[in-house]
């Protein structure tokens, strides 16, 4: 399988500055790192973006890649290393560059072939429930599309582009140079047609000869159950159209999940903090607990301590591409009343006197007794 263009991998234009490349890499690395990514191809994507960044973040490597593509990273070109055809020969690469701007037979900027269209990004905010259970959403995306008036030719209907008279329709111009190493021929894109092989003499009035027009399209997006914040949904072929018959790019819908007022998410589990009073914790109770699918009953055993956690099986988030679900974890928070009437105060005071230190349990009772001894020693 052929490698993807490094600029496409990082989602940046070819003239992107260094800080833009670094920012794009950091974002993608966080998304696809094997420790956090849930995507099936997460590890491969992480390796891919890392490889792209290693090349594009290095000025010399990037320059070579821009000229020779992936061949520059596979030992066929580059510096004076083992894979370089001019390595160890006193700067032959620089000599060739000085005399004819490249290696023998390398056609830099020659006639252009089909090119894949640019990928687009759409940021979508969804609710917590939509992330858990999935949803169907409709979005409006502005994008360039092939002009239907001229069918992408750029010429006014009824006319046609003509063959470029400067390059005679080849899209290339050749220039022979005599050097101390002999005669060499450099091949570059035709400056008049820019390598397109033809020129438009009567531009289309609809697209003004640009071959494309700006249109806003309505698209339907299916959000699968179990997605999380920062995940992307790819709509293949919904990006910008390709050049010279190339395939269109893709549209990436990047999800941002709104926080929920009650629930938090931990991978595929739902977390809920449940406040109970001291009586419910001490003697036990059956309480109603909210879940994403409505209320359910939960039994609080007698003697439940603050911070105890109970598990509701299958009440969590669906696992992507699976029929499994996570759980809901309910953590008890024992609430001590800060306002009591006289009757309540007396009842609790009487209860406290009857409980004594025995109610603290063996471990806590021993700690409390040590604290009392320490205080007594300090004032003795």
Secondary structure as GFF3:
##gff-version 3
##sequence-region A 1 380
A	DSSP	alpha_helix	6	10	.	.	.	ID=ss1
A	DSSP	alpha_helix	18	32	.	.	.	ID=ss2
A	DSSP	alpha_helix	42	56	.	.	.	ID=ss3
A	DSSP	alpha_helix	59	68	.	.	.	ID=ss4
A	DSSP	three_ten_helix	69	73	.	.	.	ID=ss5
A	DSSP	alpha_helix	92	100	.	.	.	ID=ss6
A	DSSP	beta_strand	120	126	.	.	.	ID=ss7
A	DSSP	alpha_helix	128	133	.	.	.	ID=ss8
A	DSSP	beta_strand	135	146	.	.	.	ID=ss9
A	DSSP	beta_strand	162	163	.	.	.	ID=ss10
A	DSSP	beta_strand	172	179	.	.	.	ID=ss11
A	DSSP	beta_strand	182	189	.	.	.	ID=ss12
A	DSSP	beta_strand	198	199	.	.	.	ID=ss13
A	DSSP	beta_strand	212	223	.	.	.	ID=ss14
A	DSSP	beta_strand	232	235	.	.	.	ID=ss15
A	DSSP	beta_strand	251	257	.	.	.	ID=ss16
A	DSSP	beta_strand	264	266	.	.	.	ID=ss17
A	DSSP	beta_strand	269	277	.	.	.	ID=ss18
A	DSSP	alpha_helix	278	283	.	.	.	ID=ss19
A	DSSP	beta_strand	285	291	.	.	.	ID=ss20
A	DSSP	beta_strand	294	300	.	.	.	ID=ss21
A	DSSP	beta_strand	309	312	.	.	.	ID=ss22
A	DSSP	beta_strand	328	335	.	.	.	ID=ss23
A	DSSP	alpha_helix	342	355	.	.	.	ID=ss24
A	DSSP	three_ten_helix	356	360	.	.	.	ID=ss25
A	DSSP	alpha_helix	361	378	.	.	.	ID=ss26
###
